[in-house]
Amino acid sequence: MMSDAVKTPQPKAGILEINAYKAGGGQFTGVEKLYHLASNETPHGAPQAAKDAVANLVAMPTMSNANGGLQDYPTPGSDGLRAAIAERHDIDASRIVCGNGSDELLNLIGNAYIGAGDEAIITEYGFLVYKNVIQANGGNVVVAAEVNHTVNVDNIIACVTDKTKVVFVANPGNPTGTYISGAEISRLHNGLPADCVLVVDSAYAEFCHEDDYSAGIGLVEAHENVVMTRTFSKIYGLAGLRVGWCYASVNIIDVLNRIRGPFNVNEAAQVAGSKAIAAQEFEAMSVAHNDKWKAIIFQRLNGLGLKVTPSQANFMLVHFDDSGKTALEADRYLCSEGVVLRRLEPYNLPNALRYTIGSDEANILVLSLFEKFMKM
């Protein structure tokens, strides 16, 4: 006898626990110009050489004997892009996998190494994608507390069990902007089992030039169970093309190449990325702009009675605790003036906003609006 209940396809356990991504936004009626400072995008666009490479690709003729135009599948292994990355960082191209943004690579790592009932560790304010990756693969999310919005190695190690398969650490962190030293990352690795994968997400590495910082390249080259992920979305201005890369041991690279799509990085992303990573003058200009405004924003907002977490990224975490104002009130006011910052309720930081460092024009406006808001 058939059940009266209507049967429908059901996803794997954990998927329905994931909150779908929601972009930052607000009400912008009557606003002449919008300043979107919620997604940590660069205010400088992409290097000119990268834009020219995409334009040349688009302009290629659609002839049967043409190679590399929009009508052709992209290079399956992103060979040219991997070579450019390897040259820029003096690393082995055969140990690089490129992806449709670093998000794809994080998902591939989860697909490969996390199964039902496994545990994976994230930190208290870790990038939300890590949690989604774990849940999508049926794993159990284990959260290690941070201290002063900073990753704490001892707290992570204390969470490790025989079920721990992956540890995700963003360094510098998002949305905090804080970092831990290369020595601390090494100490973390030393506290993990040999069969546990340590993922060091270095999406903001280009912005951090503290003497004791390490993006993770040396750790990858010394060990079999470390993956460093990077992105072109931030300092190189290619967020719209979605291109990232990871560096890992030969064995992990082999696994990721077996499960990634054969044409997972589009040709525009490949040619633009190859040019962007070689644009060192552009990178230096971006870092100098970021450093200048980090110092100004930190000083000005602290002077208004707001607490700003010191940042090693291209954004500032602004807290409204003890200020007499709330992040919700600030967000509503800024949106009414055409400025969008990132609300942080999904990160359990409901009384803070993440402020992406923008252009000179944008930063001057935002700081003036903060001053007006705090006097209201």
FIMARFI-528122 format. One record per residue (C-alpha): z, x, y; residue number from 1. Coordinates in steps of 0.05 Angstrom, whole numbers. Layout:
N
<site <Z; X; Y>; NUM> ...
***
This chain:
376
<site <0; 0; 0>; 1> <site <-21; 28; 67>; 2> <site <30; 37; 122>; 3> <site <25; -8; 183>; 4> <site <34; 52; 228>; 5> <site <-29; 79; 259>; 6> <site <-40; 151; 241>; 7> <site <-66; 199; 293>; 8> <site <-79; 274; 293>; 9> <site <-15; 313; 307>; 10> <site <-12; 384; 337>; 11> <site <28; 440; 306>; 12> <site <103; 440; 317>; 13> <site <121; 467; 386>; 14> <site <58; 451; 423>; 15> <site <83; 385; 452>; 16> <site <143; 422; 479>; 17> <site <98; 462; 525>; 18> <site <93; 439; 597>; 19> <site <21; 439; 619>; 20> <site <6; 485; 678>; 21> <site <10; 453; 747>; 22> <site <-19; 489; 807>; 23> <site <21; 495; 870>; 24> <site <4; 446; 925>; 25> <site <28; 395; 974>; 26> <site <7; 344; 1027>; 27> <site <-42; 373; 1076>; 28> <site <-64; 314; 1119>; 29> <site <-89; 338; 1187>; 30> <site <-84; 411; 1171>; 31> <site <-141; 452; 1201>; 32> <site <-134; 513; 1157>; 33> <site <-99; 522; 1091>; 34> <site <-63; 587; 1071>; 35> <site <-53; 587; 996>; 36> <site <2; 639; 982>; 37> <site <26; 612; 915>; 38> <site <-14; 649; 862>; 39> <site <-6; 723; 879>; 40> <site <-79; 730; 896>; 41> <site <-102; 788; 940>; 42> <site <-118; 773; 1013>; 43> <site <-173; 825; 1011>; 44> <site <-222; 794; 962>; 45> <site <-257; 839; 912>; 46> <site <-286; 909; 925>; 47> <site <-357; 906; 953>; 48> <site <-385; 943; 893>; 49> <site <-357; 890; 846>; 50> <site <-388; 834; 888>; 51> <site <-455; 870; 889>; 52> <site <-453; 878; 814>; 53> <site <-444; 803; 804>; 54> <site <-499; 788; 855>; 55> <site <-547; 835; 818>; 56> <site <-531; 801; 752>; 57> <site <-546; 732; 781>; 58> <site <-611; 757; 811>; 59> <site <-638; 784; 744>; 60> <site <-703; 750; 722>; 61> <site <-700; 701; 664>; 62> <site <-755; 736; 624>; 63> <site <-754; 742; 549>; 64> <site <-750; 818; 554>; 65> <site <-696; 819; 607>; 66> <site <-628; 847; 588>; 67> <site <-561; 831; 620>; 68> <site <-580; 767; 658>; 69> <site <-543; 701; 657>; 70> <site <-587; 679; 599>; 71> <site <-560; 733; 553>; 72> <site <-495; 735; 515>; 73> <site <-446; 787; 544>; 74> <site <-433; 854; 511>; 75> <site <-389; 835; 451>; 76> <site <-338; 891; 458>; 77> <site <-339; 900; 533>; 78> <site <-361; 972; 521>; 79> <site <-378; 989; 593>; 80> <site <-315; 959; 620>; 81> <site <-272; 993; 568>; 82> <site <-305; 1060; 585>; 83> <site <-291; 1049; 660>; 84> <site <-218; 1032; 645>; 85> <site <-211; 1093; 600>; 86> <site <-240; 1139; 652>; 87> <site <-195; 1111; 708>; 88> <site <-131; 1119; 667>; 89> <site <-151; 1178; 623>; 90> <site <-139; 1139; 559>; 91> <site <-176; 1125; 494>; 92> <site <-228; 1070; 501>; 93> <site <-225; 1054; 427>; 94> <site <-152; 1031; 437>; 95> <site <-170; 981; 491>; 96> <site <-185; 907; 482>; 97> <site <-210; 866; 541>; 98> <site <-197; 793; 549>; 99> <site <-209; 730; 589>; 100> <site <-151; 749; 634>; 101> <site <-89; 781; 606>; 102> <site <-67; 710; 587>; 103> <site <-117; 710; 530>; 104> <site <-90; 776; 505>; 105> <site <-19; 750; 506>; 106> <site <-42; 690; 465>; 107> <site <-79; 735; 416>; 108> <site <-15; 775; 406>; 109> <site <23; 711; 392>; 110> <site <-32; 687; 344>; 111> <site <-29; 752; 306>; 112> <site <46; 766; 301>; 113> <site <85; 701; 311>; 114> <site <89; 647; 258>; 115> <site <131; 585; 243>; 116> <site <205; 601; 244>; 117> <site <196; 671; 274>; 118> <site <234; 691; 336>; 119> <site <207; 722; 399>; 120> <site <248; 745; 458>; 121> <site <233; 733; 531>; 122> <site <277; 746; 591>; 123> <site <311; 694; 635>; 124> <site <258; 694; 689>; 125> <site <200; 719; 648>; 126> <site <129; 697; 659>; 127> <site <122; 625; 632>; 128> <site <61; 642; 590>; 129> <site <106; 680; 541>; 130> <site <145; 618; 524>; 131> <site <81; 578; 515>; 132> <site <52; 630; 468>; 133> <site <114; 629; 425>; 134> <site <118; 554; 421>; 135> <site <43; 545; 408>; 136> <site <51; 589; 345>; 137> <site <113; 553; 319>; 138> <site <161; 607; 338>; 139> <site <231; 601; 366>; 140> <site <242; 624; 438>; 141> <site <302; 669; 448>; 142> <site <322; 681; 521>; 143> <site <357; 744; 543>; 144> <site <396; 738; 607>; 145> <site <375; 779; 667>; 146> <site <423; 812; 716>; 147> <site <409; 804; 790>; 148> <site <340; 776; 772>; 149> <site <325; 841; 735>; 150> <site <310; 853; 661>; 151> <site <372; 877; 624>; 152> <site <357; 921; 563>; 153> <site <425; 912; 531>; 154> <site <419; 836; 534>; 155> <site <351; 839; 500>; 156> <site <375; 885; 445>; 157> <site <434; 840; 432>; 158> <site <385; 782; 417>; 159> <site <347; 820; 363>; 160> <site <353; 794; 292>; 161> <site <313; 804; 228>; 162> <site <270; 746; 250>; 163> <site <248; 779; 316>; 164> <site <174; 793; 315>; 165> <site <155; 802; 388>; 166> <site <191; 820; 453>; 167> <site <156; 803; 519>; 168> <site <176; 841; 582>; 169> <site <141; 837; 649>; 170> <site <150; 901; 689>; 171> <site <149; 889; 749>; 172> <site <172; 818; 735>; 173> <site <141; 753; 757>; 174> <site <168; 714; 796>; 175> <site <224; 763; 811>; 176> <site <185; 826; 832>; 177> <site <239; 871; 803>; 178> <site <227; 928; 755>; 179> <site <262; 973; 705>; 180> <site <249; 1047; 696>; 181> <site <206; 1079; 644>; 182> <site <269; 1107; 612>; 183> <site <298; 1037; 605>; 184> <site <233; 1012; 573>; 185> <site <238; 1070; 524>; 186> <site <310; 1053; 510>; 187> <site <290; 981; 496>; 188> <site <237; 1005; 448>; 189> <site <287; 1049; 412>; 190> <site <331; 988; 400>; 191> <site <276; 948; 366>; 192> <site <256; 947; 292>; 193> <site <192; 984; 276>; 194> <site <158; 919; 255>; 195> <site <173; 884; 321>; 196> <site <118; 886; 374>; 197> <site <141; 905; 445>; 198> <site <94; 875; 497>; 199> <site <99; 909; 565>; 200> <site <63; 864; 614>; 201> <site <44; 910; 672>; 202> <site <3; 860; 713>; 203> <site <32; 887; 778>; 204> <site <34; 961; 760>; 205> <site <-13; 982; 816>; 206> <site <37; 957; 868>; 207> <site <97; 995; 840>; 208> <site <101; 1069; 857>; 209> <site <174; 1084; 846>; 210> <site <183; 1153; 817>; 211> <site <217; 1128; 754>; 212> <site <168; 1072; 739>; 213> <site <121; 1074; 680>; 214> <site <67; 1022; 665>; 215> <site <73; 1037; 590>; 216> <site <14; 1082; 573>; 217> <site <57; 1139; 546>; 218> <site <99; 1091; 505>; 219> <site <36; 1061; 473>; 220> <site <10; 1130; 456>; 221> <site <75; 1151; 424>; 222> <site <88; 1089; 381>; 223> <site <53; 1040; 335>; 224> <site <86; 976; 358>; 225> <site <76; 975; 434>; 226> <site <23; 936; 473>; 227> <site <12; 945; 548>; 228> <site <-25; 888; 582>; 229> <site <-60; 893; 650>; 230> <site <-102; 848; 695>; 231> <site <-158; 851; 746>; 232> <site <-133; 787; 778>; 233> <site <-85; 818; 828>; 234> <site <-101; 882; 864>; 235> <site <-175; 880; 845>; 236> <site <-187; 809; 868>; 237> <site <-223; 784; 806>; 238> <site <-177; 725; 790>; 239> <site <-236; 677; 791>; 240> <site <-273; 717; 737>; 241> <site <-214; 722; 690>; 242> <site <-212; 792; 663>; 243> <site <-155; 832; 634>; 244> <site <-143; 887; 583>; 245> <site <-91; 915; 536>; 246> <site <-77; 984; 507>; 247> <site <-45; 991; 439>; 248> <site <-44; 1029; 373>; 249> <site <-107; 1032; 330>; 250> <site <-76; 983; 280>; 251> <site <-58; 930; 333>; 252> <site <-126; 937; 366>; 253> <site <-159; 926; 299>; 254> <site <-119; 861; 289>; 255> <site <-135; 835; 359>; 256> <site <-209; 850; 351>; 257> <site <-210; 810; 286>; 258> <site <-186; 746; 320>; 259> <site <-214; 749; 390>; 260> <site <-279; 713; 405>; 261> <site <-339; 759; 399>; 262> <site <-361; 743; 471>; 263> <site <-292; 731; 501>; 264> <site <-306; 767; 567>; 265> <site <-365; 742; 607>; 266> <site <-417; 790; 633>; 267> <site <-400; 779; 707>; 268> <site <-328; 797; 692>; 269> <site <-349; 859; 655>; 270> <site <-396; 887; 708>; 271> <site <-348; 869; 765>; 272> <site <-289; 898; 730>; 273> <site <-326; 963; 716>; 274> <site <-340; 972; 790>; 275> <site <-272; 947; 815>; 276> <site <-230; 995; 775>; 277> <site <-269; 1054; 804>; 278> <site <-257; 1030; 876>; 279> <site <-197; 1075; 889>; 280> <site <-203; 1071; 965>; 281> <site <-200; 995; 961>; 282> <site <-139; 1000; 916>; 283> <site <-104; 1048; 964>; 284> <site <-119; 1002; 1023>; 285> <site <-90; 942; 985>; 286> <site <-26; 980; 967>; 287> <site <-16; 1004; 1038>; 288> <site <-24; 933; 1065>; 289> <site <24; 907; 1014>; 290> <site <77; 960; 1028>; 291> <site <73; 948; 1103>; 292> <site <83; 873; 1097>; 293> <site <136; 877; 1043>; 294> <site <181; 916; 1091>; 295> <site <167; 869; 1149>; 296> <site <177; 805; 1109>; 297> <site <241; 831; 1077>; 298> <site <272; 849; 1144>; 299> <site <250; 786; 1181>; 300> <site <272; 736; 1128>; 301> <site <338; 770; 1115>; 302> <site <349; 768; 1190>; 303> <site <342; 692; 1186>; 304> <site <398; 687; 1136>; 305> <site <353; 683; 1075>; 306> <site <362; 727; 1014>; 307> <site <300; 764; 991>; 308> <site <298; 800; 925>; 309> <site <270; 870; 934>; 310> <site <200; 869; 904>; 311> <site <154; 919; 870>; 312> <site <97; 869; 868>; 313> <site <52; 833; 917>; 314> <site <100; 775; 929>; 315> <site <171; 763; 952>; 316> <site <224; 719; 919>; 317> <site <259; 681; 975>; 318> <site <326; 648; 961>; 319> <site <356; 592; 1004>; 320> <site <426; 594; 976>; 321> <site <480; 596; 1031>; 322> <site <426; 589; 1084>; 323> <site <441; 516; 1103>; 324> <site <371; 498; 1081>; 325> <site <337; 484; 1014>; 326> <site <273; 509; 982>; 327> <site <248; 437; 977>; 328> <site <257; 426; 1052>; 329> <site <223; 492; 1067>; 330> <site <165; 476; 1021>; 331> <site <153; 408; 1053>; 332> <site <154; 437; 1122>; 333> <site <108; 495; 1105>; 334> <site <59; 449; 1070>; 335> <site <57; 404; 1131>; 336> <site <35; 465; 1170>; 337> <site <-18; 486; 1119>; 338> <site <20; 539; 1081>; 339> <site <31; 536; 1006>; 340> <site <83; 579; 972>; 341> <site <103; 572; 898>; 342> <site <159; 524; 879>; 343> <site <200; 553; 822>; 344> <site <233; 496; 785>; 345> <site <197; 515; 720>; 346> <site <232; 582; 724>; 347> <site <301; 550; 736>; 348> <site <300; 576; 807>; 349> <site <298; 508; 843>; 350> <site <326; 536; 908>; 351> <site <276; 594; 916>; 352> <site <203; 601; 935>; 353> <site <154; 656; 915>; 354> <site <115; 681; 975>; 355> <site <50; 717; 960>; 356> <site <37; 770; 1013>; 357> <site <-25; 748; 1050>; 358> <site <-70; 773; 1105>; 359> <site <-42; 796; 1172>; 360> <site <-60; 729; 1201>; 361> <site <-26; 691; 1145>; 362> <site <38; 732; 1146>; 363> <site <46; 726; 1221>; 364> <site <39; 651; 1215>; 365> <site <87; 644; 1156>; 366> <site <141; 685; 1189>; 367> <site <136; 645; 1253>; 368> <site <141; 581; 1212>; 369> <site <203; 606; 1176>; 370> <site <235; 621; 1243>; 371> <site <220; 551; 1268>; 372> <site <244; 520; 1203>; 373> <site <311; 557; 1203>; 374> <site <325; 532; 1274>; 375> <site <311; 459; 1257>; 376> 
***
